[in-house]
């Protein structure tokens, strides 16, 4: 399995040959037309919501609402399988001077550990009423490389109202000619979980025109159960062609011991993701073998393979 992780890098010639051999048959236009119909219907809905809220019209091309669906399946060593169905939407309200957005998340970060957020393996996440949250976000437009504030209020109804409050502070810095640094601070509360704070530091540096290095460090503190988690992720993104990409990832994960809060477990993982974007550009497929080394099993390696399909029903107008 270790050899599989590092043997996924195809040659550029191989990738180009595949791209040339995947001409889109005429009957497959139905998929693009279906996607266009879904995307247009969603943007029209966002337009009507914005007109109702702001009471004024605007240019349609200003609406940057998003609708995305992700389907994933993981095969673990021993034959076990788990799958994910994730839906994330955002209704842009440009008539409010781009200050308000409606959102829906089937897998909010507050309900997952840092390990689950940074690994690619599926965790039996589904679009369910008990886990999904919907709400409204407020953020004031700012100049690039300035402090940006946003606040969100949302939740769901599951044997009572499960309220979500989220405040986010973030800023980008330009370090040198081509390196960027991101600081993000989240303060949040969810009725079914409690209070939490997440600090995110991220450094991105291009090494070549097709190669990028990304280093992230995260620390999360909660007021219950396992009060502290951390993650340190080193990632290398390699754009092979317009459609093929490779991502190498090395991660250190930890959480405080329930009996000894001064001790942090140190789990580790290494993975390689081969990504392919279809000719229609809105469908991407990812193949991810991973080796996971949990400390509580004396770092005995656990192997897995994840297949993910990402569907973007709306275009990014940024």
Phi, psi and omega in degrees: 000323179299324179292326180297321183302321185260359183258011184275357186280105178278159178285158179298322179297318179299316180296318181295322179298319180293318180300319182292333183269002183249049176297140186280117177295151182302323184293344180282355176301336181299328179292317179294320179294322178294317178297318180296321179295317179294314180297316180296319179298321180291317178295321177298320176298316178298321178299315182293320178296317180295319179296322179293320183283313187268341180063028176209151183268168182200172179292133184301324185290359176275345184280116183249040178294153184233145173217116185222143179230136179233131178240128182221149176219133180241132174255120180263159176301132183103353175100353179291150178226149172218152182224159180234144167229110185241133179233127177229130180228155174216127177258109180282140179237073183294338177294345176266027183062033176061030181265332186243146175217142171266146182220156173220128180229121178280343181222068182300143182301327183298338180267005182234156176281164176298326179297314180294328180289330187261342177268159183266352185291147178284149182230033180057038174278133179226162178281094181237153181295326185290334183256329185290150177229148176224150181183198181231141181242138176243129175211133180270127179303137180228168176290153176302148179062030172240161177296134179237131180248146173211148178227140182231142174230127181195200179150195177210176179243112181216093187056044184121167182282124176256095188277139175241125173241134183217126173242133184231132175239129183209157177201144174256143173237144172265116181252107184075202186279329188222007182256136178242147179232132180242131171243130178222132181235123178245132169242128186212161176216132173232129188305320183279351183242311183120200182272152178204160178220132181234126176250130184233123176241134185216131178240129180234129181220124174285130177266326174219177178293343182240007187224128182230142174253132180228127179236127179234148174226129182229143176224128180233132180239131178238164184263019182203171176048245179269098192288350182216134174227153174217158177212135175232114187240128174250123185228139176238121179255126183237113177272105184284310176218188178297334185247337183256141178214158176230140175231121175259135184222134174234127185228144171244126184234149179200162176208153182288147178285135180298331181266340181217096185290352179272356181248135177244129173290147180239093173269155182223153174209156176222137183210160174227130180245122174261118182249144178223124177259124182294165181304329182285353170074341183260001178240125178233142180237137183232135178243120187229101166278143183220145171242125184244132182242092180278137182293325183290353174247026181057037177061029173291126185294139175240125186259147177207161176222130184239133174246125183232139175238125181247130181241123177252111184271351178232155181269147176276116183265001179290000000 
